[in-house]
Amino acid sequence: MPKETIKKIVTFIGKLLGILGLLFIFYTLSKEYTWESFSDKFTSLLPLLPFLFIANILSILLGIYAWHIMLQNYASKQFSVITSYYYFSKTEIAKYLPGNIFHFIGRQALASKVGISQIQMGKISLLFSLLLLAATVLASTLFSIFTQGIPSYIIWLMVLGSIITIIAILLTYKSFPLSTKLQMNLLLILSVSLQGIMLASILLYQQNLFEVGLFLQCTSIYIISWLIGFITPGASGGLGVREGTFVVIVNFLHLPIASEMIIFSVLLVRLINILTDMLLYLSTFMLESRINTPL
């Protein structure tokens, strides 16, 4: 079968999974909530929203700084982190376009401006993706180890995956300094961990009871869900896939969380993600005077 045909099939499956995930989420939501009860639930969480937005912005900034470190390693001239912030935030919103790759394509425009070849810029995008995948595996494993309720065989598989991930980090991009790769990976681990912490915080806030074990479980599961949404071809920004995966895993593990809380939480995290990406995109217009050639 031709590679192009395989690519189209895989992309179609990714889009289908995203659509089915969204349909499942909204179907469950319609069963659990009326518009009035949904509004009441949202209002009850208003005190938590500042923390969620700050955590999400910090998560993105950590990712941007990791990307900036990669760029500096290849660039022929030094430039400020503001420039990296500008191009990252300007293009990140494109991940919601069909295909889940257009934010990487947009960042190719930065290459010529900082003395990076198009091939090198492609390598940077690939390395960033690989380290982000590694960060999700390592972060979810760390959170799962310190909790109970997750079957031991799953934890051992995650530990094995982490070992393989660490070996892969050591063996890939050998020309890239190991210490720098580890630094970037640590930044990305913190970045994806904040996404899981946001979701877990929303869930436990609704329960009015903080259980450390449940908090760690939810954090670990959402990080895994984030990973699956990230790698699914055709799922724009992991839309639908990430949320559906989290619901499926939580139900599989029979966690003591009401289904309406789960559905509301994944939707709220997604809403915060989208709003934050939009705010960062809008902020780039204030920086255009400081950037030589805006997009």
Phi, psi and omega in degrees: 000131180302148182299323181296323179292317178299318180299317180294321180295314181298317179296320179297318179297318178299315178296319180297317179298320178296316180294316179296322178298316179296316179299318179297316180298311183288330176294313178297321179299318181293334179282330187264334187230149162261170179300322181293314181292326177295318179296319179297319179296316180297318180298322181294339182262004181305320179299337182273341187301318178303317178298318182295317180292319178297316179297320181290319178296317178298320178302315181291319181296323176297319177295320179296319181294322176298317178296320179300319179298319178298314181299317182298330181291332182257335187294145179275349177219150182283148177210161187281161177293340177298322178296317178296317178301316182301308184288324178295310183291327180292329185256341186301325182295341180289349179293342180277354174286152179305129178122329175064025180225352190291338176292327176289320180297318180298327183286346177298335181295337181286335190306305185294338184281340181237017176075034177247134178287161179297324178294316178297321180295323176297320177296322179298315179297320179292316179297318178301316180295317180296316180292327177292320176297316179298320181296320180293320179296313182292318182294314181296324178294316180300317180291324183287329181297324185266027179221173176238161177106341176268126182309141184299326182293328178291318179296319179295323176296321179292321177297316177300317178298323179293319179297315178299320180297316180297318178298319180297320178297321181291324187270334182272151178049057183297334179288344180274130181305131182300317181299324179289319177298319179294321178298314180296320181294322177297318178299318181287328175298315177296322181297309182287331178297323179297328177295316178293322179296322177301311181297314181297323180296319180296316181297311184286333176297322179292329181277350180056028180208122181266113176246116184303314181300314181293322178299313181294321178299310182296322178298313181297315182296319182291327177298318177297317179298320178299318179298313182296320176295326181291320186270353182284116180295141175084346179273102186300113182062022183069016185300124179090316181292312181300313182293315180296321179297317180299315181298317182296314182294318179299318178293324180296321181274356178054046178290145184282066180229131179296141185299325181293329177292319180298311182299314181298319184295314181294326178290321180293318177299317179298317180299317179295319177302312183294315181296321179294317177300321179293318180295318179293323176298313180295328181294337182292337180292335178281348183258354188299330179291340180266351180255132186302310183229096181291158177289000000 
